[in-house]
Amino acid sequence: MKATDIQTDKWLKSNGLNPNTFCDTPLNLVQAQKTAHNLLKHHSALLTADETKLLKTFLFQLRQKCLIKKVLIANLYRVMNLGTKINREVFKQLKALNKR
């Protein structure tokens, strides 16, 4: 294995992506997976219990190869919309801090 492959795998894992299934996973699922991972990692304090459960369930489904095909498009959009909502909240908080 090349050094670049090792670095790539390390980067993918640190961003919550599976290097073994990365090439086979549709792009919209990869984007939602990265969004869910980042929300849980960086903004878990802004999430409700139901939102956290949704994200963890979504990531669990994506880790299981047999469950990837069962991921509902509705859940994918819920994850992406949740990411947008949390980003807006973070932006508002940063804007309020900068006004002081």
Secondary structure by P-SEA (a helix, b strand, c coil): ccaaaaaaaaaaaaacccccccccccaaaaaaaaaaaaaaccccccccaaaaaaaaaaaaaaacccccccccaaaaaaaaaaaaaaaaaaaaaaaaaaac
